[in-house]
Amino acid sequence: MKRLRNLLNRIPFLAERSRRRKINRWRAAYEQWKRQGGALPLPSYGKQLVLQEYAERFGTRILVETGTYTGHTVMGLLDKFDRIYSIELDPTLYRKAQQLFARYRHVQIVEGASELCLPRILSELNEPCLFWLDAHYSRGATAKGETETPIMRELEAILSHPCSRQHVLLIDDARCFTGENDYPRVATVREILLKAHPDWQLEEKEDILRAHRAAVQD
Ligand SMILES: C[S@@+](CC[C@H](N)C(=O)[O-])C[C@H]1O[C@@H](n2cnc3c(N)ncnc32)[C@H](O)[C@@H]1O
């Protein structure tokens, strides 16, 4: 059954129809979550709306995601970006995502630790990008690298990129940034970001730390 589904998904029209159906299911679940009071965490579709909002606001055409997991974010935003990079450390999750997105030439699923892969990806980029920093150990099938979260080294790589001031950073799971389990405190992350870019605006909302310059229309 699964093999048949994989085969059918190689037919562009059927793959797109299945993608639309998935997105409709996520949207319905999100609407229901809102009706029930919208307690955090945001469902995947809500996070996709946040990413889309920032991409539109800052005109970013490239998405860089760390931590692919099942590829929901990539799937939901496939047609919203010119290029998408997504990095996954777990070999099985990587392989599945790689197969899932193989026919999309503008999507690159990268296997490895984001803190090690980001510098190579960044060296290919010469325009402002939207970063969805979401790589971390989350139990279950997820991978654990040298540390539970690679965020400090991810930030180091991004902040030393020539376009860094124009990049837009969305860091998920802000609630975990307590100074425990390898996570820095939110205050430390804020300090690092503002030291690099004193004019950046930082906001923590819906469990996502958002960091960027003032948008043109702000
Ligand atoms: C919360 S999930 C990502 C969810 C996904 N971004 C989404 O929006 O649906 C975190 C993922 O990060 C992966 N991960 C953990 N440490 C990593 C690292 N150092 N580099 C890349 N991926 C990592 C885990 O295997 C897991 O799949």
The ligand as an ORCA input file, in Angstrom:
! r2SCAN-3c Opt
* xyz 0 1
  C      11.199     19.542     16.245
  S      11.843     18.548     14.984
  C      11.767     19.575     13.560
  C      10.353     19.851     13.067
  C      10.316     20.504     11.690
  N      11.220     21.616     11.598
  C       8.938     20.993     11.367
  O       8.712     22.217     11.316
  O       8.060     20.146     11.168
  C      13.548     18.550     15.326
  C      14.376     17.749     14.333
  O      15.755     18.136     14.461
  C      16.559     16.997     14.247
  N      17.880     17.305     14.838
  C      18.323     17.198     16.105
  N      19.574     17.679     16.239
  C      19.941     18.105     15.004
  C      21.118     18.710     14.465
  N      22.177     18.998     15.240
  N      21.144     19.019     13.151
  C      20.070     18.747     12.347
  N      18.944     18.173     12.791
  C      18.870     17.866     14.102
  C      15.807     15.891     14.913
  O      16.192     14.627     14.434
  C      14.351     16.251     14.541
  O      13.961     15.615     13.357
*
